[in-house]
Amino acid sequence: FFLRLEMSAEPKVNETPAAPSGNNAVDNTEKLRKSTEATFEKVTAYLLGELNSCTEDYVLLEKMNEVTAKKYAEMAGNAENLTLFMKQLKEKYESFQPFLEKIDQVEVGVQSLEETVMQLDEYSKRLELKYRQLNSM
């Protein structure tokens, strides 16, 4: 923002040279002062706008950081709760381990018993078949 003041010693084409008078010099000085004041006011307004914009950006960044920090704190709490839950789950599994081993042993016993029952069933069928053969003679 620069104000370009053109001052020329020669009058422009359609202008008539003004007679040097004390009034004209005062008018020019007054115009220059008003122009300078207007320029400074506009530059000041621009700089204030820029500063306000920067301030708003920093406020926004601060709010974003606060929200992010809260979100990470919440996530850390969730992770801690999950870790605690997993620890409790592991402890429960370890406490059930003897029972699971007994269930496995019972299952092996049941399979052995099933095999024995099938063998007995086959033996009883053969015995019945022999008995029928002897009776039919």
C-alpha positions in Angstrom: 0.0 0.0 0.0 1.9 2.9 -1.3 0.4 6.2 -2.2 2.0 7.6 -5.3 1.9 11.3 -5.4 2.8 12.8 -8.7 4.0 16.3 -8.4 5.0 18.0 -11.5 6.4 21.4 -12.0 4.7 21.7 -15.4 0.9 22.1 -15.7 -1.0 19.5 -17.5 -2.5 20.1 -20.9 -5.9 21.5 -19.9 -4.9 23.1 -16.7 -4.1 26.7 -16.3 -1.2 27.6 -14.1 -2.4 28.8 -10.8 -1.1 32.0 -9.6 1.2 31.6 -6.6 -0.8 32.5 -3.7 -0.8 31.7 0.0 -4.2 30.0 -0.3 -3.1 27.6 -2.9 -0.1 26.4 -0.9 -2.4 25.9 2.1 -4.9 24.0 0.0 -2.1 21.7 -1.4 -0.7 21.1 2.1 -4.2 20.4 3.4 -4.9 17.9 0.5 -1.5 16.2 1.2 -2.3 16.0 4.9 -5.7 14.4 4.2 -4.3 12.0 1.7 -1.6 11.0 4.1 -4.1 10.5 6.9 -6.4 8.5 4.7 -3.4 6.3 3.6 -2.3 5.7 7.2 -5.9 4.9 8.2 -6.2 2.4 5.3 -2.8 0.8 6.1 -3.8 0.6 9.8 -7.1 -1.0 8.9 -5.3 -3.5 6.7 -2.7 -4.4 9.3 -5.4 -4.7 12.0 -7.3 -7.1 9.6 -4.1 -9.1 9.1 -3.4 -9.3 12.8 -7.0 -10.3 13.5 -6.8 -13.0 10.9 -3.6 -14.4 12.4 -5.2 -14.2 15.9 -8.3 -16.1 14.7 -6.0 -18.7 13.0 -4.1 -19.2 16.3 -7.4 -19.4 18.3 -8.7 -22.0 15.8 -5.4 -24.0 16.1 -5.6 -23.9 19.9 -9.2 -25.2 19.8 -8.2 -28.0 17.4 -5.3 -28.9 19.6 -7.6 -29.1 22.7 -10.1 -31.3 20.8 -7.3 -33.5 19.6 -5.8 -33.8 23.1 -9.2 -34.7 24.5 -9.7 -37.3 21.8 -6.2 -38.9 22.4 -6.9 -38.9 26.2 -10.2 -40.7 25.5 -8.4 -43.2 23.3 -5.7 -43.7 25.9 -8.5 -44.4 28.5 -10.1 -46.9 26.1 -6.8 -48.6 25.5 -6.2 -48.9 29.2 -9.7 -50.3 29.8 -9.0 -52.9 27.0 -5.7 -53.8 28.6 -7.4 -54.4 31.9 -10.2 -56.4 30.3 -7.7 -58.6 28.5 -5.8 -59.2 31.7 -9.0 -60.2 33.5 -9.9 -62.5 30.6 -6.5 -64.1 30.7 -6.8 -64.7 34.5 -10.2 -66.3 34.0 -8.9 -68.5 31.2 -6.0 -69.6 33.5 -8.5 -70.3 36.3 -10.6 -72.5 33.9 -7.5 -74.3 32.5 -7.7 -77.2 35.1 -11.4 -77.7 34.2 -10.6 -77.7 30.5 -7.9 -80.4 31.1 -10.4 -82.5 33.0 -12.9 -82.0 30.1 -10.3 -83.2 27.7 -9.6 -86.3 29.9 -13.3 -87.0 30.1 -13.6 -86.7 26.3 -10.8 -89.3 25.9 -12.5 -91.6 28.3 -15.9 -91.2 26.5 -14.2 -92.0 23.2 -12.6 -95.1 24.7 -16.0 -96.0 26.2 -17.7 -95.5 22.8 -15.1 -97.8 21.2 -15.7 -100.5 23.9 -19.5 -100.1 23.4 -19.1 -100.6 19.7 -16.9 -103.7 20.2 -19.5 -105.1 22.6 -22.3 -104.4 20.2 -20.4 -106.2 17.4 -19.6 -109.1 19.7 -23.2 -109.3 20.8 -24.4 -109.3 17.2 -22.0 -112.2 16.3 -23.1 -114.0 19.4 -26.7 -113.6 18.5 -26.0 -114.8 15.0 -24.2 -118.0 16.3 -27.1 -118.6 18.7 -29.6 -118.4 15.8 -27.5 -120.7 13.8 -27.4 -123.3 16.6 -31.1 -123.0 17.2 -31.9 -123.4 13.6 -30.1 -126.7 13.3 
